Amino acid sequence: MAVRSRQWPLYHKLSEIFNSYKQQVNLSVLTELCEKEGKHVVYERDEYLLRQGDVERHISLVKSGYCRYMCLKSDGDEAIVGFAMVDEFVTDFNNGIRRLPSMVSLVASVRTEVLQLPIGYALEKLAELVPDFLYKASDALFRMCYTRLLELYVLSPAERYSRFVELYPDMAFAIKVKELASYLQISPQHLLRIKKSLEGKMK
């Protein structure tokens, strides 16, 4: 009979894969392009950068605030599927490059400043400067999404919350409880209990 090994180390392995998006893709060229040529745009709280069903037209670099990736559930409530923080890009990349309708909405959760480029122009420039960017970016996004799917099955809500705090130690406490709870697929009350429990262990 095989002896089952302790599974906790898998948490750390998943963490490494989760971080692979920034590790696998050299984003410095795109960042420099946005900072040099991007249009400064301000979105007020709950203003849409992109609506579900529309075709993505931009790549935006977040300079302040944060955005949420959101889908509508059958009852009309929001399902938060991701966030874009400061110095991260917010765009529906995979559908945008294929000119397909977006399956998510991109919404400013607070007053958010971005540097914005037309997605077609940005991709043309990247093709010149970094010929394999599109392949590497698509591969990294797939790995990130696949890892998040695995985390739903492997990690408890408390572990996923700890993972989020590890990735975004400053923003984790600035994000609205309702939004973060939706992302973790738990109730706001459950999230508050997790936070209280973790805070108690740290004392």
C-alpha positions, 0 to 999 in steps of 0.5 A: 500500500502506497504511503501518501505524502504530506501535501502542504509542499504543493502549496509552495509549488503552486505559488511558484507556478502562479508567479510564473506570469511575470517570471516567464514574460519580459514585460519591461518592453511593454511597460516602457512602451506604455510609459513612453507613448501611453495615453493617461486615462483616469477611471472613476470608481465602478467605471468600465474599462471594458464591458463583457461582450465588447471587443478589447481595444486597449492594453492599460498599465495601472499606475494607481488604484486597482481594477477587477475582472468581473463576470455577471452571474445568472442572478445578476451578482458579480463574480470577481475572477481577477484583479489588476494592481499597480504596475500590472496590465489590465486587458482581456488579452486572449480575446483582444488579440483575436478580436473576439467579444470579451467574456469578462468586464474590466472595472475600476474598483476605486479611482484608477489611473492607467497608461493606455495603448491601442492593443493593435499598435502595442502588438505591432511594436512588440512583434518588432521588438520581442518576436516571441512575446505573443507566444510566451504571454499566451503560454504564461496566461494559460499556466496562470489560469490553470494554476488558479483552477487547481488551487480551487481544488487543492487549497482551502479558502484560508490558504488561498487568502494567505496566498493572495496576501503573500502576492499583494501584502499592501493591496490585500487589505485595501481591496473591498471585502466583498470583492476579495470574498467573491474572488475566493468564492466564499461569503464575506462573513467567511472571509472575515472569520479567516482574517480574524483567525489568521490575525489571532495566530500572528499575535 
